[in-house]
């Protein structure tokens, strides 16, 4: 399979069609990004990198980091984690407060904000220098020191933190949050403000395409069964309230972020990251989704 040719075809077709959306503005600093950037990187299981467009430009990975933090705590807490967070698609916006109230402080899944806050709270309890250790972990997965936390994005988000703060206090009221809200939010905003390129992001997801073993870190990151579970969660919950649509149209486990990035995996074949900042009204990148749809169409296979 000539992956380079494939992603170049995908890139060219999308640029010709040029579907547009809107850059996220609820984190003001994210609105300053050049909306015309678009890149695709695909990494096979031998570590070969195929890239097109702005695939080496660093961007704000935002919620894609929720997969990394989940992988960090999964083997620490094992099944105990699932008494604090459910594993059901949400069908509601990622920062919904109503759903958390209805479900008595147990978030629907680890990829909506409430669930990710529980995961970061768990991580905060176990790791001494959580923010540094998240960066170290992602650097290790990517095989090089690539992670940069954009302090402006972090501060911008901190200054508009009403909903996330409300979610965290709500979790605390339901005794599902152990640490100080401000301390955990500081780590959470740092992880969301991580910047890295499509190439490095695809590398950091490679272990999920490879039964939990990272060829870049040269070690098992999670067990094979945990890798399968993370992939199942990405397939059912990775795209806000558009997860069903993504599974239907693309058929790959993946996670999106409001920075416009998506990382996805084709188990036993490759990992891929796509980035373009303009989003649809569900918060997913218009071009990134379209690119992955075209990719699996052209490949004539997905998970299914
Ligand atoms: N930092 C964002 C928030 O918590 C992440 C949103 C996202 O990418 O889904 O609102």
Boltz pocket constraint, residues with backbone or C-beta under 6 A from the ligand:
constraints:
  - pocket:
      binder: B
      contacts: [[A, 61], [A, 62], [A, 63], [A, 64], [A, 94], [A, 95], [A, 111], [A, 113], [A, 157], [A, 164], [A, 188], [A, 192], [A, 256], [A, 257], [A, 258], [A, 259]]
      max_distance: 6.0
